[in-house]
Structures are given as structure tokens and as C-alpha cells.
């Protein structure tokens, strides 16, 4: 069994590795490495801070490098970007507020030992074979009401990440649920888990996660981590994940 500290460390490593991979996913995207700060710049979706995100370890370094970080986003034409404040880190919010950031979201960290989860199938899945990044993004577009010309697919136009396993399930013959399961240092990290409005309530996303976790376990993964919106917390709890505290995302947005 892994300790909470070990699970937190795995989530942190997996999250940052995924954002590093996303820095190669679209035209103009880049990774900014400052002194103890990692930031992904995605000008293809300049108003979406979920993609334009920065991570830090030491709030003193964040304070020292904040101006350079802001300048990097401005130079790329990014209009909204966020700093992720880890759970139980009390110093950065006051700094970010002084620098014009506003608290945006409070995603919960969830993690689990894969062997502790009940992954037995509950229903049959109509799984898409070899789904594309575009299809995964399009399911998320429908799930979150993102309309053209702002499709999230632009973030992944040049994405080539062998660690990411893409999963899509259909309902009524159409793609209805999707997720990214990225395998990093034996951790299966979930991102972009979504179900379209007309297919919700039938356990489709939960079943797709079980399907992905069985495959990840076969490839040697021993833990699973993610960050959750408030709307999905009950699903992850029901699956057997343990909540490990909330991030705060502090957004800087051009008005």
C-alpha cells in the first residue's frame, strides 16, 4: 500500500509530465522553465487557463519569477493563464492576489492503489478502436459546451505522446465518453474525463475508467491519480479513490 505522501508525489509527477507533453501539442506551444517553476504556454487557446498553467514548489521562487512568467505568457499572446497552488500551501494566494490573479477553481486531488479498486466490468462498452486526439477533444467539447471556433482539439493538433492512452466509448452509435490515461512512472493519470450530456447517468465514464485501469495494470501501473471538478467528485469516490486535498488555481486574465 502506498502512503498519502507517496500518492501525492505520484500525482504531482504525473500532472507536470502531462503538461510538459502538452507543450508539444499545438502550433506555438512551449514549455517555460524558470527557477523552480514549470509553465506550459498554449497560444492556440489563449483564453483557456486550464492549458496555460504554471506549477511551482517554492512560493519565494514564484514571487521572484512571477514577472518573467507573466511576460512569457504576454509575449505568446495568451490572455488567461493560471498558477496551481498545491493543497495546504498558504503563502502563494496572497502573493497572487497582489499580482492581479483571482481564485478560479479548486480541483480535488484523488488517488488510489490500483489493486485496491474493484475493476470488474459493470456493463458492456462499445469502445472506439485507436481513437484520435481530435475525437477525445470533440467529446469534451460536447460535454462542456465548447463551440466552434474554440474547439479544444486545437490544443492537440500535433500531439504525439506514446505514454498517453486514449479511450472513447460510444452510446447509440456516437462517441459519448472519453478520457486520457497517461502512464508515468507506474502511475495511471487521468485527464479530460468527460461524458456528453445525453449519455450521462448510465455509468459510462466509470466503466471506461475501469477499462482503462485494467489495461494500465497489465502494463505495470500500480497507482492512479487525477484532479477532479466538483461535479465529478462523487464518481471518483464511488470508484474507490481517496481525496487528498484541493488545489487552487489562481487565474490572471486580460480584461
N, C-alpha and C positions, 0 to 999 in steps of 0.2 A: 504494500500500500504506500502511496505517495503522501507526503505531508502537505499541508496547505501551502507552506513556503515553497516547496518543490513545484506544486501545481501553478502557483503564481509565477514562478520563474519560467516555467514552460509556456504559459500564456504570453508573457512578455516577449520571450524569444520568438515565438511563432508569429505574433502580431507584427513585430518590427520586420521580420523576414518577409512577410507578405507585402508590407508596404514598400520594402526595398524592391521586390519583384515588380510591383505596380509602377515603379519609376521607369520601367522599360515598356509600358503597355500602350503608349499613345504618342502621337506627334508632339514634340516639345516637352514631354515629361522628363523629370530629372530628379536625382537624389542630391540633397544638400546635407553635407556632413560638416557640422561646426564642432566646437569644443564640447563634446558630450551631448550633442543634440543631433537627432536624425529627422530630416523633414523630406516628405515627398511632395513634389510640385507637379500638378496635373493641369496645365492650362487648357486642355481640351474641354474641361468642365470647370471653368473658372469661378462659378458661383456655388460649387459643391464642396464644402469644407470636409465632408467625410472622406474625400480623396486627397485633398490638400491638407495634410495633417503632419504635426510635428510631435516628437517624443523626446523626453529628457530624463536624466537621472538626478541631477543636482540642480535645485532651484537657483542657487547662486550663479551657476553657469548659464541657466536660462535668462536670468536678468542681464548678465554680461553680454550675451549674444543676441538678445531679442531684436535690437535694431538691425543687425545683419540679417536675421531671419526674415523680418518684415521687408527689408529691401530686396531679398531674393524673390519673395512672392510678388512684390510690386513690379520688379523687372520682368517677371514672366507674364504679367497681365492677369494674375489671379486676384479675384475680387473678394473671396471668402476663404479663410483658412483657420485652422483650429490647433490649439495645443491640448494634448491629452494629459490631464493631471491624474496621477495614479491614486488608488484608494488610500486614505489616511495620510495624504501628503498635504499639510496645512499651509505651507508657505507660499506656493505659487499663485493661488487665486487672488490674493491682494495685489501682487505684482501685475498680474494680467489685467485686473480691473483698472489699475492705474494706467496701463498701456492701451486702454480702449477696448479690451475684449469683454464679451458678455457671455455668461454661462449659457450653454446651448442645450446639451444633452447630458444624461447621467447613466451611461450604459453599465449594466451589471456584468461583472466577470463571473463566468461559470466554468467549472472544470470537473473532471471525473477520471477515475481509473477505468479504462475500457472494460476490463474483466469484471468490474463491479456492476456493470449495466446489463439489463435484460434486453438482449438484442434479437430475441426470437421474433420472426415476422408476425405481424398482426393482420396484414391484408396483402393481396397481390398488387404489384406495381407494374404499370405499363411504362417501362424505362426506355428513354431515348438512347440509342447506341451512339457513342462518340459525339456527344453534344458539343456545340461550339461555344466560345465565349460570348458571341453575339446572342445566341439563344438564351443563355443564362441571364444576360443583361436584360433581354427583352421581357423575360418573365418578371424580373424585378421592376422594370418599367410599369408593367401592368399592375403589379402588386402595390406599388407606391404612387400610382397615378402620375408618373412622369411621362410627359407628352413630347412628341417631336416639336422642335428640333433638339430637344435636350436629352435624347436617349442616352442611357448610361453605357450603351455599347461603345461609345466613342472612347471611353477610358481604356478599353481592352483591344483596340484595333490591331495593335502589333504585339499583343501579349503572347509570350511563348515561355511557359513556366512548367517544366516537367514535374515539379513537386505538387502542382495543383491538379486534383481530380475533380472533374466537372460532372454533376449529376442533375438530370432532368427527368421528371415523371409527367405523364400525360393523364388527363381526365377528359373523357368524351372525345378523344382523338386529338386534343390540342395540348401543347405544353402548358402545365398548370402549376408545377412546383419545381424549384431549382435551388441548387446550393453549390458552393465551392468548398471542397475538403482538401486543405493543403497539409501535406505531411512534412514536418520539420523536426528532426532530432527525436523521432519516435512519438511525436505528438500530432494528433489529427485536429487541425484548427479549422473551425467552420466560419465561413463568411458568406454574405449575400444569400442567406436562407430566406426564401420567400415563397408564398403561395398566392395565386391570383384570387381576387375577391369571390368569384363564382365557385371556386373549388375549396374554400375554407370550411373548417368544421368537420372534415372527414378523416383527419389524421394523416393527411398526405405528406406534409413536411416531416412529421415524426417518423413515418415509415421510411421516407427517403434518407433521413439521418441514420436510422438503424442499418439500412442497406449500405450506406457509405462507411459506417463504422465497422461492419463485418468485413468489408474489403480492406479497410485500413489495418485492422487487426491481423489479417492474413499477411500483410506486407510488413508487419513488425511493430506497428504503433501500439503503445501501451497506455497513453493518456489522450484525452480530448479536451480542448479548451475553446472558448469563444467569448464575445461580448454581446450582450442582448439588449434590445429595446425593451421598454416596459411592457409592450403588448405581447412579447414572446416569452416573458419570464416564466409564466405558468407552464408552458410547453416544456421548457428545459428542466424545470423542477420535476415535472411528471416523468420525464425520461430518466431521471436519476442524477442529474448534475447537481453539484454543490455550489451555492453562491459564495463568492469570495470578496465581495466589496465592490463599490461603484467607482468607475472613472467619472471625471467631469471633463467635458470638452468645452473649452473656452474659445469662442469664435471672434475673429476680427473680420469685419465686413465693411466693404466700401459702401457708403450711402449715396 
